[in-house]
Amino acid sequence: MRPYLSIIGFVLFALGVLSVVMSMVGLKLTILDPIYKMGIWTVVLQVILIFGGMIMLYVSRIDIDEE
């Protein structure tokens, strides 16, 4: 389960960063086309993708028995 969580977190983070960088130069990812049609919510969802991916990566990498 933990490797899958790492992969999903990395994909979310990468999609978020790519969408922000590409939107700065006027390009769009076709996979995220529904998000681009939401107006101001586009930025909010991109930030959620970035931080959600980072949180998922962190949670998948910490040791649960460390406490």
C-alpha positions as CSV (number, residue, x, y, z in Angstrom):
1,M,0.0,0.0,0.0
2,R,2.8,2.4,0.9
3,P,4.5,2.2,-2.5
4,Y,1.2,2.9,-4.3
5,L,0.7,5.9,-2.0
6,S,4.1,7.2,-3.0
7,I,3.5,6.8,-6.7
8,I,0.1,8.5,-6.4
9,G,1.5,11.4,-4.4
10,F,4.4,11.9,-6.8
11,V,2.0,11.9,-9.8
12,L,-0.3,14.5,-8.1
13,F,2.7,16.6,-7.2
14,A,4.2,16.4,-10.7
15,L,0.8,17.2,-12.3
16,G,0.3,20.2,-10.1
17,V,3.8,21.6,-10.7
18,L,3.6,21.0,-14.4
19,S,0.2,22.6,-14.7
20,V,1.4,25.7,-12.8
21,V,4.6,26.1,-14.9
22,M,2.8,25.4,-18.2
23,S,0.0,27.9,-17.4
24,M,2.6,30.6,-16.8
25,V,3.7,30.3,-20.4
26,G,0.1,29.9,-21.7
27,L,0.0,26.1,-22.3
28,K,-2.4,23.6,-20.9
29,L,-2.3,19.9,-20.0
30,T,-5.1,18.1,-21.8
31,I,-5.5,15.7,-18.9
32,L,-6.4,18.7,-16.7
33,D,-8.7,20.4,-19.2
34,P,-11.8,20.2,-16.9
35,I,-9.9,22.1,-14.2
36,Y,-8.9,24.9,-16.6
37,K,-12.6,25.7,-17.3
38,M,-13.3,26.5,-13.6
39,G,-12.0,30.1,-13.6
40,I,-10.4,31.2,-10.3
41,W,-10.8,27.7,-8.9
42,T,-8.1,26.5,-11.3
43,V,-5.4,28.1,-9.1
44,V,-6.9,26.6,-5.9
45,L,-7.0,23.1,-7.4
46,Q,-3.4,23.4,-8.7
47,V,-2.2,24.3,-5.2
48,I,-4.3,21.5,-3.8
49,L,-2.6,19.1,-6.3
50,I,0.9,20.3,-5.3
51,F,0.4,20.2,-1.5
52,G,-1.8,17.1,-1.6
53,G,1.0,15.3,-3.5
54,M,3.6,16.4,-1.0
55,I,1.5,15.3,2.0
56,M,0.9,11.9,0.4
57,L,4.6,11.5,-0.2
58,Y,5.4,12.5,3.4
59,V,2.8,10.2,4.9
60,S,4.0,7.3,2.8
61,R,7.6,7.8,3.8
62,I,7.3,8.2,7.6
63,D,7.7,5.2,9.9
64,I,4.4,4.5,11.7
65,D,6.2,2.6,14.5
66,E,8.5,5.6,15.2
67,E,6.3,7.0,18.0
